[in-house]
Amino acid sequence: MAKTTELTTKIIGGKYKGKKLLLPSKTVTRSSKSRLKESLFNTLQFDILDQNFVEVFGGSGSVGLEAISRGASRAYFIEQNSESYKTLQSNCRLVDSTRCETYLADAFIQLPKIVETLLKEDKKAYIYIDPPFAIREGHEDIYQKVIRMIEDIPQEVVIKIIIEHMTQVDFPERIGSFSLEKRKKFGKSSLSYYSSN
């Protein structure tokens, strides 16, 4: 019987640089490309130190764990698919599970709860949102739902909101209290950065 090759990615910088992370099956989730991830953390640089990082639609957790590797104090991960969630938990154990909080949950229900906790504790966070591409069956309205979710986030808890999305989709210049700072394209995927300044 042919041995199935495990899909992996690597942490590209910081304390855990070079550490291999497992990826869930490609049919379940997409992995953020290294080039995109590198650009993201070149943008955030040392601002990430001692900050909270929330990875919404977490998949393997590779973005939040990159943040941990680069000095973020805590990462919160939300993933709804149970197979991906198991991979996410394994990856957190490989890096530093004491600084990870994982939730097997619907992002649209769980993110407001995390936001509420941050608000109560007077904490801020980077919020990274990487929803399934809108071309996936059953996800045709995903970007509209993401916009509505962002509109409900109070600016007091946000350092920055970063959305990874299909390049052909332009997110609005303004969502709720947040304005578009910049957009960077990486082939089929783009990153849009929002802040309340």
Sequence and secondary structure as in RCSB ss.txt:
>XXXX:A:sequence
MAKTTELTTKIIGGKYKGKKLLLPSKTVTRSSKSRLKESLFNTLQFDILDQNFVEVFGGSGSVGLEAISRGASRA
YFIEQNSESYKTLQSNCRLVDSTRCETYLADAFIQLPKIVETLLKEDKKAYIYIDPPFAIREGHEDIYQKVIRMI
EDIPQEVVIKIIIEHMTQVDFPERIGSFSLEKRKKFGKSSLSYYSSN
>XXXX:A:secstr
       EEE  SSTTTT EEE   TTT     HHHHHHHHHHHGGGGTT EEEEES TT HHHHHHHHTT SEE
EEEE  HHHHHHHHHHHHHH GGGEEEEES HHHHHHHHHHHHHHTT  EEEEE    TTSTT TTHHHHHHHHH
HTS GGGEEEEEEEEETT    SEETTEEEEEEEEETTEEEEEEE  
